[in-house]
């Protein structure tokens, strides 16, 4: 069958509903439930509903897997192909920043490094003031300044213990900063 073709039935049932519309709505609800469950696991309970409100839309791969999630025309997250977890856009990071209490998922950098991190540059271990002790290497994190102002989002490269013990080296591979050209 051609990749652009669909197997959806379009005939009316006895109540006048189109099967294709009903089928599409069911698939969309299943996808929304699935991405919310992944977000709850990855970012903490309740994060799924905050990140993906009703009306979220999905960009799918050729194999019908969710690749990106949008809301109001803005990208919220992208699914990593290797593990299915999400990377955050600045919009998604801002939603989580407002939702998550205290220092959860945060890496706090000193004021000297803040302008560089906001431009999308790497956050180095020597500039990290504090971070969530529950984090693990590879986690998606929110990078903030000491006043809890969101600067960037990225991937933690080291464990919290290593970040605080090391004098140098990269701590967070910043994907996008609030002032970078990639920020949406």
SENUTOR-244594 format. One line per 5 residues: number of its first residue (from 1); their letters; for each residue x, y, z of N, C-alpha, C. Coordinates in steps of 0.1 Angstrom, whole numbers, plus 5000, padded with zeros to 4 digits. Atoms other than C-alpha are relative to their C-alpha. Layout:
<mitors>
NUM) a) X:Y:Z:X:Y:Z:X:Y:Z ~ ...
</mitors>
This chain:
<mitors>
1) xxxxx) 5008:4988:5000:5000:5000:5000:5009:5012:5000 ~ 4993:4988:5001:5012:5035:4992:5000:5007:5014 ~ 4999:4994:4987:5025:5054:5023:4990:5011:5003 ~ 5010:4989:4998:5001:5083:5017:4986:4996:5001 ~ 5014:5005:5000:4970:5061:5015:4996:4997:5014
6) xxxxx) 5005:5003:4986:4948:5054:5045:4990:4988:4999 ~ 5009:5011:4999:4928:5023:5055:4987:5004:5007 ~ 5011:4996:4993:4902:5044:5072:4987:4999:4992 ~ 5014:5001:5007:4865:5037:5064:4993:5013:5002 ~ 5007:4987:4999:4844:5067:5056:4985:4998:4999
11) xxxxx) 5014:5002:5001:4810:5051:5055:4993:5004:5013 ~ 5007:4996:4988:4783:5062:5080:4996:4987:5008 ~ 5006:5011:4992:4773:5039:5109:4985:5004:5002 ~ 5015:4998:4999:4737:5037:5120:4997:5013:5008 ~ 5002:4987:4993:4741:5069:5142:5004:5012:4992
16) xxxxx) 4996:4989:5009:4755:5090:5113:5014:5004:5002 ~ 4986:4996:4998:4791:5092:5126:5008:4994:4989 ~ 4990:5006:5010:4819:5088:5101:5010:4992:5008 ~ 4990:5009:4994:4842:5059:5111:5014:5007:5000 ~ 4986:4994:5000:4873:5079:5100:5002:5010:5010
21) xxxxx) 4999:4990:4990:4866:5108:5123:5001:4994:5013 ~ 4999:5006:4987:4859:5086:5152:5013:4993:5002 ~ 4987:5007:4999:4890:5065:5145:5011:5010:5003 ~ 4990:4990:4999:4911:5096:5142:5000:5006:5014 ~ 5001:4995:4987:4898:5110:5175:5005:4990:5011
26) xxxxx) 4995:5011:4991:4905:5077:5193:5015:5000:5000 ~ 4986:5000:5001:4940:5077:5180:5006:5012:5007 ~ 4995:4988:4995:4946:5113:5190:4999:4999:5016 ~ 5001:5001:4985:4933:5106:5226:5010:4990:5005 ~ 4990:5010:4996:4955:5075:5228:5014:5006:5000
31) xxxxx) 4987:4994:5001:4985:5095:5217:5002:5010:5011 ~ 5000:4990:4989:4977:5123:5242:5003:4993:5013 ~ 4998:5007:4988:4975:5098:5270:5014:4994:5001 ~ 4987:5006:5001:5007:5081:5259:5011:5011:5003 ~ 4989:4990:4998:5028:5114:5258:4999:5006:5014
36) xxxxx) 5001:4995:4986:5013:5126:5291:5006:4990:5010 ~ 4994:5010:4992:5023:5093:5307:5015:5000:5000 ~ 4985:4999:5001:5059:5096:5294:5005:5012:5007 ~ 4996:4988:4993:5061:5132:5306:4999:4999:5015 ~ 5001:5002:4985:5048:5122:5341:5012:4992:5005
41) xxxxx) 4989:5008:4996:5075:5096:5343:5013:5007:4999 ~ 4987:4993:5002:5103:5118:5329:5001:5012:5009 ~ 4999:4987:4993:5095:5151:5346:4993:5001:5014 ~ 5007:5000:4987:5073:5142:5376:4985:5000:4998 ~ 5015:5002:5001:5036:5135:5383:4993:5014:4998
46) xxxxx) 5008:4988:5003:5012:5161:5368:5007:5008:4989 ~ 4993:4992:5010:5038:5174:5343:4993:4997:4986 ~ 5006:5003:5013:5020:5156:5314:4988:5009:4996 ~ 5011:4991:5003:4988:5176:5317:5004:5014:4999 ~ 4995:4987:5002:5007:5208:5321:5007:5003:4986
51) xxxxx) 4993:4999:5012:5029:5202:5291:4991:4999:4988 ~ 5009:5004:5012:5002:5187:5268:4985:5002:5004 ~ 5014:4998:4997:4968:5204:5274:4992:4994:4988 ~ 5009:5004:5010:4938:5194:5254:5002:5009:4987 ~ 4998:4992:5012:4942:5205:5218:5014:4999:4995
56) xxxxx) 4986:5002:5005:4979:5194:5215:4999:4992:4987 ~ 4999:5007:5013:4988:5182:5180:5013:4993:4999 ~ 4989:5008:5001:5013:5157:5169:5006:4999:4986 ~ 4993:5003:5013:5039:5154:5141:5005:4985:5002 ~ 4997:5014:4999:5043:5117:5134:5011:4996:4990
61) xxxxx) 4990:5006:5009:5071:5097:5118:4993:4992:4989 ~ 5006:5009:5010:5065:5075:5088:4994:4987:5006 ~ 5005:5012:4993:5059:5046:5112:4990:5004:5010 ~ 5011:4995:4992:5032:5067:5130:5004:5001:5015 ~ 4996:4997:4987:5053:5073:5161:5000:5015:5002
66) xxxxx) 5000:4986:4997:5051:5107:5178:5014:5005:5000 ~ 4987:4994:5001:5081:5128:5169:5000:5014:5007 ~ 5001:4987:4994:5070:5163:5180:4986:5003:5005 ~ 5013:4997:4994:5042:5177:5201:4999:5016:4999 ~ 5003:4986:5001:5027:5212:5194:4988:5004:5007
71) xxxxx) 5013:4994:4995:5002:5234:5211:5000:5015:4996 ~ 5002:4987:5005:4989:5266:5196:5010:5004:4990 ~ 4990:4998:5011:5013:5262:5167:5015:5001:5005 ~ 4986:4999:4994:5044:5262:5190:5004:4986:5004 ~ 4995:5013:4996:5066:5232:5195:5002:4999:5015
76) xxxxx) 4999:5002:4985:5065:5219:5231:5012:4991:5002 ~ 4990:5010:4998:5087:5188:5229:5003:4992:4987 ~ 4996:5010:5011:5105:5164:5205:5003:4987:5007 ~ 4997:5013:4994:5107:5127:5212:5013:4995:4995 ~ 4987:5006:5004:5142:5112:5212:4998:4987:4994
81) xxxxx) 5001:5013:5006:5144:5083:5188:5006:4988:5008 ~ 4993:5011:4993:5168:5063:5210:4992:4994:5012 ~ 5007:5005:4988:5146:5061:5241:4986:5004:5002 ~ 5014:4996:4999:5113:5078:5235:4997:5011:5010 ~ 5002:4989:4991:5119:5105:5261:5000:5013:4993
86) xxxxx) 5002:4987:5006:5113:5142:5254:5012:5009:5002 ~ 4992:4988:4999:5136:5171:5247:4991:5012:5000 ~ 5009:4989:4998:5121:5204:5256:5004:5012:4991 ~ 4998:4987:5007:5117:5236:5235:5000:5010:5012 ~ 5000:4990:4990:5119:5269:5254:4986:5002:5005
91) xxxxx) 5014:4999:4996:5081:5270:5255:4997:4988:5010 ~ 5002:5011:4991:5080:5235:5271:5008:5002:5013 ~ 4992:4997:4988:5108:5245:5295:4993:5010:5009 ~ 5007:4990:4992:5088:5276:5306:4988:4994:5007 ~ 5012:5006:4994:5057:5255:5312:5005:4992:5013
96) xxxxx) 4995:5008:4989:5077:5231:5334:5006:5008:5011 ~ 4995:4991:4991:5095:5259:5351:4990:5006:5009 ~ 5011:4995:4992:5062:5274:5363:4993:4989:5008 ~ 5007:5011:4994:5048:5240:5372:5008:4993:5012 ~ 4992:5008:4991:5076:5223:5391:5004:5008:5012
101) xxxxx) 4997:4992:4988:5082:5234:5427:5015:5000:5003 ~ 4986:4999:4995:5115:5245:5443:5011:4999:4989 ~ 4988:5002:5009:5147:5233:5426:4999:4988:4991 ~ 5003:5012:5008:5131:5203:5408:5005:5002:4986 ~ 4995:5000:5014:5149:5195:5375:5009:5012:4996
106) xxxxx) 4992:4988:5003:5170:5227:5379:5015:4998:5002 ~ 4985:4998:4998:5207:5234:5374:5002:5015:5001 ~ 4998:4986:4998:5216:5268:5389:5014:5004:4997 ~ 4987:4995:5003:5245:5287:5374:5002:5013:5006 ~ 4997:4987:4994:5263:5317:5388:4997:5011:4990
111) xxxxx) 5004:4988:5007:5256:5352:5376:5010:5003:4988 ~ 4990:4997:5010:5289:5354:5356:4997:4991:4987 ~ 5003:5009:5011:5278:5324:5334:4986:5002:4994 ~ 5014:4999:5005:5241:5334:5330:4999:5006:4986 ~ 5003:4995:5014:5244:5356:5299:5005:4991:4989
116) xxxxx) 4995:5010:5010:5264:5329:5280:4991:4989:4999 ~ 5010:5012:5000:5240:5301:5290:4987:5005:4993 ~ 5012:4995:5007:5211:5323:5279:5001:5001:4985 ~ 4997:4999:5014:5227:5326:5245:5001:4986:4994 ~ 4999:5013:5005:5228:5288:5242:5013:4993:5001
121) xxxxx) 4986:5005:4998:5264:5282:5253:4999:4989:5011 ~ 4999:5011:4990:5274:5251:5274:5002:5006:5014 ~ 4998:4996:4985:5271:5254:5312:5011:4990:5005 ~ 4988:5007:4995:5304:5243:5327:4998:4997:5015 ~ 5001:5004:4986:5307:5225:5361:5005:5011:5010
126) xxxxx) 4995:4990:4990:5327:5253:5377:4990:5012:5002 ~ 5010:4989:4999:5298:5277:5371:4987:4996:5007 ~ 5013:5005:4993:5271:5255:5387:5001:5003:5015 ~ 5001:4997:4986:5261:5268:5421:4993:4989:5007 ~ 5007:5011:4994:5236:5241:5429:4991:4993:4989
131) xxxxx) 5008:5007:5009:5214:5215:5413:4991:4989:5007 ~ 5009:5010:4994:5186:5190:5420:5008:4987:5002 ~ 4992:5013:4997:5203:5160:5438:4993:4988:4994 ~ 5007:5011:5005:5177:5137:5423:5003:4997:4985 ~ 4997:5001:5015:5190:5143:5387:5010:4989:4998
136) xxxxx) 4991:5010:5004:5209:5117:5368:5006:5005:4987 ~ 4993:4997:5013:5234:5120:5339:4990:4996:4989 ~ 5008:5003:5011:5214:5122:5307:4986:5006:5001 ~ 5013:4994:4998:5183:5139:5322:4999:5013:4993 ~ 5004:4986:5006:5166:5169:5305:4999:5009:5012
141) xxxxx) 5000:4991:4989:5171:5199:5328:4997:5014:4996 ~ 5003:4986:5002:5161:5235:5332:5012:5007:5006 ~ 4989:4992:4995:5191:5259:5336:4995:5013:5004 ~ 5005:4987:4995:5183:5289:5358:5012:5008:5006 ~ 4991:4992:4993:5202:5318:5374:4997:4998:5015
146) xxxxx) 5002:5001:4986:5204:5323:5412:4987:5005:5005 ~ 5013:4994:4997:5171:5342:5411:4989:4991:4994 ~ 5010:5009:5006:5153:5312:5395:4994:5005:4987 ~ 5005:4995:5014:5150:5330:5361:5005:4989:4990 ~ 4997:5010:5010:5149:5304:5333:5009:5006:4990
151) xxxxx) 4991:4996:5010:5179:5307:5311:5001:4991:4987 ~ 4998:5010:5011:5180:5275:5290:4995:4987:5004 ~ 5004:5014:4998:5171:5239:5286:5011:4991:4993 ~ 4990:5009:5006:5195:5210:5279:5001:4987:5007 ~ 4998:5014:4994:5209:5176:5289:5011:5000:5010
156) xxxxx) 4990:5001:4990:5228:5170:5321:5010:4989:4995 ~ 4990:5009:5005:5261:5153:5312:5007:4992:5011 ~ 4994:5007:4988:5273:5143:5347:4990:4998:5011 ~ 5008:5002:4988:5258:5131:5379:5001:5013:5009 ~ 4999:4988:4992:5251:5159:5405:5013:5000:5009
161) xxxxx) 4988:5001:4992:5280:5146:5427:5012:5004:4992 ~ 4989:4996:5009:5304:5149:5397:5000:5014:4997 ~ 5001:4986:5003:5292:5183:5388:5006:5009:5011 ~ 4995:4992:4988:5298:5197:5423:5014:4997:5003 ~ 4987:5003:4996:5331:5179:5427:5011:5005:4990
166) xxxxx) 4991:4997:5010:5347:5188:5394:5003:5015:4999 ~ 4997:4986:5001:5365:5221:5388:4998:5005:4986 ~ 5002:4996:5014:5360:5221:5350:4993:4990:4992 ~ 5007:5009:5009:5344:5204:5321:4985:5004:4999 ~ 5014:4996:5002:5309:5207:5307:4991:4992:5009
171) xxxxx) 5010:5006:4991:5280:5200:5330:4986:4998:4993 ~ 5012:5001:5007:5250:5207:5308:5002:5004:4985 ~ 5000:4998:5014:5248:5204:5270:4987:5008:4997 ~ 5012:4991:5002:5225:5234:5264:4995:4998:4986 ~ 5006:5001:5013:5201:5228:5235:4995:5014:4995
176) xxxxx) 5005:4987:5004:5185:5262:5235:4999:5009:5012 ~ 5001:4990:4990:5188:5294:5255:4989:5010:4997 ~ 5011:4991:5003:5162:5321:5259:5004:5011:4990 ~ 4996:4990:5009:5183:5345:5239:5007:4994:4987 ~ 4993:5006:5011:5196:5320:5213:4991:5001:4987
181) xxxx) 5007:4999:5013:5185:5321:5176:4990:4988:4999 ~ 5008:5012:5001:5169:5286:5181:4987:5002:5008 ~ 5011:4998:4991:5145:5299:5208:4987:5004:4991 ~ 5012:4998:5008:5109:5299:5195:4991:5010:5006
</mitors>
